[in-house]
Amino acid sequence: MGLNRSSLLKVLAWPIVGGLVLLATLPTAFADEEYDQDRAARWKQLQESLFPHRQVLDSGGIVSIDAPPRALDAALVPIELHISGSKPVKGVYLVIDDNPAPMAGHFVFGPKADPRELKLRVRVNAYTNIHAVVETQDGQLHAATKFVKAAGGCSAPAGSDDAAALADMGRMKLRLLGEFTADKPMQAQLMIRHPNFNGMQMNQITRFYTPPRFIRSIDATYDGAQVFHLDADISLSTDPVITFGFVPHAKGQMKVVAQDSSNAVFDHSFDVPGGTPGAAPAG
């Protein structure tokens, strides 16, 4: 049971015994309750800003989030979104409540997508709730929540040398996870070489802040039909890795087009299946 303010004052007023102050260990429930109220107020504010005049329902079993309770690296926090197939899904928003730019990404799924599983890596700047908000085809919004303990991820440098981080920018790899079978859903892992500078990182050599340059959008298509479109912002990790599902009806080509905040466009095509099993090299 938590302490109310009256009880708290009584605890703090306990007498001095033998010249030593008798300190009570205050239950964390009191502080947690205040933090929970702050997080709820923050999420309400974000809903009004990101989804004006729309109701955001609870997950309803449609979406859930897997993330580490305490991140090993705040600049590379793995996030897994699991979406039920019970209702047709249009897209999903990933919101990191207390990041400088909370909207980390918005995925819109196309006719070739299998949206049931989505994985990516993000930067987390402070202890925060993370929300996944699924939009179903009928226009409803359903949200799942996960609390993650991490700090400083947005200011963590992309490397010791900015020039080196930019050297292979735009290089892509695509790995197929599992055996290819026509008309069966499968997972693919997309890796894009990009430092994703967000303007908060300090160059370790010059000690000046590195100007922002980050991936703004990614489009993946299979034989001309959309798999997904992603609108991203500064919360994606350095060298983004995105694992997604798609349904190949025959052997074909996966085309990926990424554009960054400097309007540079990176375009690669991959044969599916191509090369050795489990990997599709860039075309």
KOLZA-22500 format. One record per residue (C-alpha): x, y, z; residue number from 1. Coordinates in nm, 3 decimals, always signed. Example, Ala and Ser with C-alpha at 12.3 -4.5 7.8 and 13.67 -1.06 7.14 Angstrom:
<atoms>
ATOM        x        y        z    i
ATOM   +1.230   -0.450   +0.780    1
ATOM   +1.367   -0.106   +0.714    2
</atoms>
This chain:
<atoms>
ATOM        x        y        z    i
ATOM   +0.000   +0.000   +0.000    1
ATOM   +0.133   +0.349   -0.087    2
ATOM   +0.154   +0.642   +0.151    3
ATOM   -0.071   +0.944   +0.127    4
ATOM   +0.078   +1.285   +0.194    5
ATOM   -0.040   +1.292   +0.558    6
ATOM   +0.124   +0.957   +0.630    7
ATOM   +0.439   +1.071   +0.454    8
ATOM   +0.468   +1.378   +0.679    9
ATOM   +0.430   +1.159   +0.989   10
ATOM   +0.712   +0.933   +0.868   11
ATOM   +0.940   +1.229   +0.803   12
ATOM   +0.858   +1.366   +1.152   13
ATOM   +0.977   +1.054   +1.338   14
ATOM   +1.193   +1.161   +1.638   15
ATOM   +1.569   +1.161   +1.666   16
ATOM   +1.679   +0.850   +1.855   17
ATOM   +2.019   +0.835   +2.028   18
ATOM   +2.143   +1.136   +1.834   19
ATOM   +2.072   +0.963   +1.501   20
ATOM   +1.785   +1.035   +1.274   21
ATOM   +1.569   +0.730   +1.231   22
ATOM   +1.520   +0.709   +0.856   23
ATOM   +1.231   +0.520   +0.711   24
ATOM   +1.254   +0.355   +0.372   25
ATOM   +0.976   +0.517   +0.182   26
ATOM   +0.784   +0.274   -0.037   27
ATOM   +0.842   +0.326   -0.407   28
ATOM   +0.468   +0.305   -0.467   29
ATOM   +0.429   +0.672   -0.365   30
ATOM   +0.678   +0.795   -0.625   31
ATOM   +0.557   +0.545   -0.885   32
ATOM   +0.203   +0.674   -0.851   33
ATOM   +0.317   +1.028   -0.929   34
ATOM   +0.526   +0.907   -1.223   35
ATOM   +0.231   +0.707   -1.356   36
ATOM   +0.014   +1.019   -1.340   37
ATOM   +0.280   +1.217   -1.527   38
ATOM   +0.308   +0.948   -1.795   39
ATOM   -0.070   +0.934   -1.833   40
ATOM   -0.083   +1.313   -1.873   41
ATOM   +0.198   +1.299   -2.128   42
ATOM   +0.019   +1.030   -2.332   43
ATOM   -0.305   +1.228   -2.325   44
ATOM   -0.115   +1.531   -2.456   45
ATOM   +0.043   +1.323   -2.733   46
ATOM   -0.290   +1.172   -2.835   47
ATOM   -0.441   +1.518   -2.875   48
ATOM   -0.141   +1.627   -3.082   49
ATOM   -0.085   +1.317   -3.297   50
ATOM   -0.444   +1.192   -3.333   51
ATOM   -0.664   +1.501   -3.297   52
ATOM   -1.038   +1.440   -3.260   53
ATOM   -0.986   +1.062   -3.267   54
ATOM   -1.042   +0.807   -2.994   55
ATOM   -0.748   +0.580   -2.909   56
ATOM   -0.878   +0.250   -2.771   57
ATOM   -0.686   -0.008   -2.571   58
ATOM   -0.501   -0.282   -2.755   59
ATOM   -0.801   -0.515   -2.761   60
ATOM   -0.564   -0.803   -2.832   61
ATOM   -0.484   -0.649   -3.170   62
ATOM   -0.133   -0.521   -3.092   63
ATOM   +0.139   -0.587   -2.834   64
ATOM   +0.498   -0.469   -2.781   65
ATOM   +0.808   -0.663   -2.680   66
ATOM   +1.101   -0.454   -2.556   67
ATOM   +1.365   -0.496   -2.285   68
ATOM   +1.253   -0.352   -1.949   69
ATOM   +1.603   -0.207   -1.912   70
ATOM   +1.794   -0.146   -2.235   71
ATOM   +2.156   -0.260   -2.262   72
ATOM   +2.224   +0.019   -2.512   73
ATOM   +1.988   +0.318   -2.522   74
ATOM   +2.096   +0.395   -2.881   75
ATOM   +2.005   +0.044   -3.002   76
ATOM   +1.684   -0.058   -2.828   77
ATOM   +1.514   -0.355   -3.000   78
ATOM   +1.139   -0.320   -3.043   79
ATOM   +0.905   -0.595   -3.161   80
ATOM   +0.546   -0.525   -3.260   81
ATOM   +0.301   -0.815   -3.278   82
ATOM   -0.023   -0.750   -3.463   83
ATOM   -0.317   -0.987   -3.457   84
ATOM   -0.478   -1.098   -3.780   85
ATOM   -0.826   -1.067   -3.631   86
ATOM   -0.894   -0.733   -3.808   87
ATOM   -0.752   -0.596   -4.134   88
ATOM   -0.477   -0.347   -4.050   89
ATOM   -0.391   -0.031   -4.239   90
ATOM   -0.079   +0.071   -4.049   91
ATOM   +0.095   +0.121   -3.716   92
ATOM   +0.246   +0.421   -3.537   93
ATOM   +0.542   +0.382   -3.300   94
ATOM   +0.550   +0.656   -3.035   95
ATOM   +0.834   +0.700   -2.784   96
ATOM   +0.660   +0.933   -2.542   97
ATOM   +0.955   +1.117   -2.389   98
ATOM   +1.187   +1.134   -2.689   99
ATOM   +1.252   +1.483   -2.834  100
ATOM   +1.051   +1.376   -3.141  101
ATOM   +0.803   +1.121   -3.004  102
ATOM   +0.675   +0.989   -3.339  103
ATOM   +0.950   +0.738   -3.418  104
ATOM   +0.780   +0.589   -3.723  105
ATOM   +0.456   +0.533   -3.910  106
ATOM   +0.427   +0.216   -4.118  107
ATOM   +0.156   +0.189   -4.383  108
ATOM   +0.107   -0.166   -4.511  109
ATOM   +0.045   -0.251   -4.875  110
ATOM   -0.122   -0.547   -5.047  111
ATOM   +0.197   -0.758   -5.037  112
ATOM   +0.250   -0.709   -4.662  113
ATOM   +0.212   -0.959   -4.383  114
ATOM   +0.188   -0.710   -4.093  115
ATOM   +0.176   -0.958   -3.806  116
ATOM   +0.538   -0.906   -3.696  117
ATOM   +0.755   -0.598   -3.720  118
ATOM   +1.096   -0.542   -3.560  119
ATOM   +1.322   -0.239   -3.554  120
ATOM   +1.585   -0.064   -3.340  121
ATOM   +1.535   +0.281   -3.190  122
ATOM   +1.702   +0.543   -2.974  123
ATOM   +1.548   +0.608   -2.632  124
ATOM   +1.638   +0.931   -2.457  125
ATOM   +1.485   +0.879   -2.110  126
ATOM   +1.283   +0.637   -1.901  127
ATOM   +0.962   +0.634   -2.101  128
ATOM   +0.648   +0.462   -2.214  129
ATOM   +0.650   +0.338   -2.570  130
ATOM   +0.318   +0.311   -2.754  131
ATOM   +0.229   +0.110   -3.062  132
ATOM   -0.093   +0.243   -3.216  133
ATOM   -0.249   +0.023   -3.482  134
ATOM   -0.495   +0.171   -3.729  135
ATOM   -0.741   -0.085   -3.861  136
ATOM   -0.902   -0.059   -4.202  137
ATOM   -1.227   +0.063   -4.043  138
ATOM   -1.040   +0.364   -3.899  139
ATOM   -1.015   +0.253   -3.535  140
ATOM   -0.699   +0.315   -3.334  141
ATOM   -0.579   +0.055   -3.080  142
ATOM   -0.277   +0.118   -2.855  143
ATOM   -0.041   -0.104   -2.658  144
ATOM   +0.209   +0.029   -2.403  145
ATOM   +0.553   -0.080   -2.283  146
ATOM   +0.770   +0.097   -2.024  147
ATOM   +1.143   +0.098   -2.104  148
ATOM   +1.427   +0.212   -1.881  149
ATOM   +1.693   +0.374   -2.099  150
ATOM   +1.862   +0.714   -2.110  151
ATOM   +2.087   +0.915   -2.339  152
ATOM   +2.019   +0.721   -2.658  153
ATOM   +1.943   +1.026   -2.871  154
ATOM   +2.276   +1.195   -2.793  155
ATOM   +2.488   +0.880   -2.824  156
ATOM   +2.738   +0.925   -3.111  157
ATOM   +2.704   +0.721   -3.429  158
ATOM   +3.078   +0.650   -3.417  159
ATOM   +3.412   +0.807   -3.345  160
ATOM   +3.439   +0.959   -3.693  161
ATOM   +3.151   +1.124   -3.880  162
ATOM   +3.326   +1.088   -4.216  163
ATOM   +3.361   +0.713   -4.165  164
ATOM   +2.996   +0.687   -4.065  165
ATOM   +2.900   +0.855   -4.393  166
ATOM   +3.137   +0.653   -4.612  167
ATOM   +2.904   +0.362   -4.700  168
ATOM   +2.579   +0.554   -4.658  169
ATOM   +2.291   +0.399   -4.850  170
ATOM   +2.436   +0.049   -4.875  171
ATOM   +2.162   -0.213   -4.818  172
ATOM   +2.131   -0.582   -4.746  173
ATOM   +1.822   -0.802   -4.740  174
ATOM   +1.808   -1.137   -4.563  175
ATOM   +1.522   -1.381   -4.603  176
ATOM   +1.437   -1.551   -4.274  177
ATOM   +1.321   -1.902   -4.352  178
ATOM   +1.262   -2.093   -4.670  179
ATOM   +1.094   -1.929   -4.967  180
ATOM   +0.755   -2.076   -5.059  181
ATOM   +0.530   -1.905   -5.311  182
ATOM   +0.203   -1.775   -5.165  183
ATOM   +0.327   -1.826   -4.807  184
ATOM   +0.409   -1.537   -4.571  185
ATOM   +0.774   -1.497   -4.484  186
ATOM   +0.997   -1.259   -4.292  187
ATOM   +1.277   -1.046   -4.434  188
ATOM   +1.540   -0.837   -4.258  189
ATOM   +1.640   -0.510   -4.422  190
ATOM   +1.966   -0.343   -4.321  191
ATOM   +2.049   +0.012   -4.435  192
ATOM   +2.385   +0.178   -4.380  193
ATOM   +2.311   +0.530   -4.253  194
ATOM   +2.439   +0.720   -3.945  195
ATOM   +2.100   +0.878   -3.874  196
ATOM   +2.250   +1.189   -3.721  197
ATOM   +1.975   +1.368   -3.529  198
ATOM   +2.143   +1.696   -3.434  199
ATOM   +2.193   +1.594   -3.070  200
ATOM   +2.518   +1.403   -3.119  201
ATOM   +2.862   +1.550   -3.060  202
ATOM   +3.148   +1.476   -3.298  203
ATOM   +3.406   +1.296   -3.085  204
ATOM   +3.695   +1.466   -3.269  205
ATOM   +3.582   +1.826   -3.326  206
ATOM   +3.353   +1.841   -3.017  207
ATOM   +3.093   +2.026   -3.226  208
ATOM   +2.739   +1.897   -3.267  209
ATOM   +2.692   +1.703   -3.589  210
ATOM   +2.426   +1.851   -3.822  211
ATOM   +2.116   +1.633   -3.849  212
ATOM   +2.090   +1.390   -4.138  213
ATOM   +1.855   +1.097   -4.097  214
ATOM   +1.629   +0.866   -4.296  215
ATOM   +1.290   +1.026   -4.362  216
ATOM   +1.113   +0.751   -4.556  217
ATOM   +1.147   +0.394   -4.679  218
ATOM   +0.936   +0.227   -4.947  219
ATOM   +0.949   -0.148   -5.004  220
ATOM   +0.771   -0.302   -5.301  221
ATOM   +0.754   -0.655   -5.439  222
ATOM   +0.716   -0.683   -5.816  223
ATOM   +0.572   -0.331   -5.817  224
ATOM   +0.316   -0.382   -5.538  225
ATOM   +0.366   -0.210   -5.203  226
ATOM   +0.485   -0.404   -4.901  227
ATOM   +0.521   -0.105   -4.670  228
ATOM   +0.584   +0.267   -4.660  229
ATOM   +0.763   +0.409   -4.356  230
ATOM   +0.770   +0.773   -4.247  231
ATOM   +1.053   +0.799   -3.995  232
ATOM   +1.216   +1.063   -3.777  233
ATOM   +1.521   +1.107   -3.554  234
ATOM   +1.448   +0.812   -3.322  235
ATOM   +1.557   +0.536   -3.561  236
ATOM   +1.893   +0.390   -3.463  237
ATOM   +2.216   +0.429   -3.654  238
ATOM   +2.226   +0.177   -3.944  239
ATOM   +1.855   +0.088   -3.919  240
ATOM   +1.754   -0.277   -3.922  241
ATOM   +1.388   -0.352   -3.997  242
ATOM   +1.238   -0.700   -3.997  243
ATOM   +0.903   -0.723   -4.174  244
ATOM   +0.666   -0.974   -4.329  245
ATOM   +0.553   -1.008   -4.689  246
ATOM   +0.372   -1.257   -4.912  247
ATOM   +0.559   -1.348   -5.233  248
ATOM   +0.321   -1.507   -5.483  249
ATOM   +0.615   -1.607   -5.703  250
ATOM   +0.987   -1.545   -5.736  251
ATOM   +1.041   -1.176   -5.798  252
ATOM   +1.217   -0.859   -5.694  253
ATOM   +1.204   -0.664   -5.372  254
ATOM   +1.279   -0.297   -5.439  255
ATOM   +1.371   -0.064   -5.154  256
ATOM   +1.387   +0.315   -5.189  257
ATOM   +1.504   +0.524   -4.893  258
ATOM   +1.520   +0.903   -4.875  259
ATOM   +1.696   +1.102   -4.605  260
ATOM   +1.652   +1.451   -4.464  261
ATOM   +1.909   +1.588   -4.711  262
ATOM   +1.689   +1.453   -4.997  263
ATOM   +1.946   +1.189   -5.091  264
ATOM   +1.774   +0.885   -5.241  265
ATOM   +1.909   +0.531   -5.205  266
ATOM   +1.762   +0.267   -5.434  267
ATOM   +1.837   -0.107   -5.434  268
ATOM   +1.667   -0.414   -5.581  269
ATOM   +1.697   -0.770   -5.450  270
ATOM   +1.614   -1.099   -5.620  271
ATOM   +1.379   -1.310   -5.404  272
ATOM   +1.486   -1.578   -5.355  273
ATOM   +1.836   -1.486   -5.463  274
ATOM   +2.190   -1.598   -5.396  275
ATOM   +2.237   -1.857   -5.123  276
ATOM   +1.940   -1.958   -4.905  277
ATOM   +1.874   -1.706   -4.630  278
ATOM   +2.026   -1.406   -4.807  279
ATOM   +1.932   -1.180   -5.094  280
ATOM   +2.222   -0.968   -5.222  281
ATOM   +2.173   -0.617   -5.356  282
ATOM   +2.103   -0.594   -5.725  283
</atoms>
